[in-house]
């Protein structure tokens, strides 16, 4: 009995020593940005992570030939190019100038005023920007399906360019606009945007973005996700609550590999609704849907006229499993009208034949009808 009493303090001491040593190792191992695990950034409220960067703000002006020690003190990665004898400075994972909640200017300036606001921001013609003091970790194409949303577009551009620049993203904004005499098809326009944007630059991932959604927190990083990411988790018009777990509408992010592996979006949803649920079903066959915390992934929806619902969306959703391998990027059909590089975005105008697109999966619909009749007999 006495021997047990003597051993107990020793065991308690060993236990706490183990905890201290493990905690010290973990801190040292993950204190550099390159070693922050992706799931730590993905799944936790990253507000506390920014504290690691507050005391080491990245200076805009550095020495012409910075040393490795100076670069490390600036919280950026140091990579020596042996062949070219050059120093590559990689941007930090979480930039130190992020503040959390941001208030968007929702005044609808004229486009000329918006362009003037950003004339000194080094945005290239076509809406392409990349940081000058470091190499961005992410090359991201922002794809926006667009029609008759001029006021929302001006607000979006005025806000999003400085928002993305604070995150040190190498990005470009693409507007995909159909001609007036065709039915709007959001998912088809996303596929077209992906296909056309790939011709412009070596993108790594894509953000599929509605023009009427404005982020409210600059820690909502527009980066390349380890798994497909639903970005617009908490929207003001939905009381900042997630309506259901498999929602994938509004704003979403996928890498090129992820998007190709699910054959992109379905091309069959003409009119409003259904395409985001179809995309979620495609993704869940191979991946999980990831999300930032609702406290960070907040969005404000700009007012607009309601769209015309697709009366056939539930029938098409019922064919989702049968169609996904043959409908999407693999059978994309459209005709280019023009590509125009504006000062703050690239406009891609297209047309498409709705009858032709629907006929591409007509055999699946017929087969499904036969199966239904067979079951009812």
Buried (B, 14 or more C-beta within 10 A) or exposed (E): EEEEEEEEEEEEEEEEEEEEEEEEEEEEEBEBBEEBEBEEBBEEEBBEBBEBBEEBEBEEEBEEEBEEEBBBEBBBBBEEEEEEEEBBBBBBBBBBEBEBEBEBEBEBBEBEEBBEBBEEEEBEEBBBBBBEBBBBBBBBBBBBBBBEBEBBBBBBBBBBBBBBBBBBBBBBBBBBBBEEEBEBBBBBBBBBBBBBBEEBBEBBBBBBBBBBBBBBBBBBBBBBBBBBBBBBBBBEEBEBEBEEEBBBBBBBBBBBEBBBBBBBBBBBBBBBBBBBBBBBBBBBEEBEBBBBBEBBBBBBBBEEEEEEEBEBBEEBBEBBEBBBEEBBBBBBEBEEBEBEBBBBBBBBBBEBEBEEBBEBBEEBBEEBEEEEEEEEE
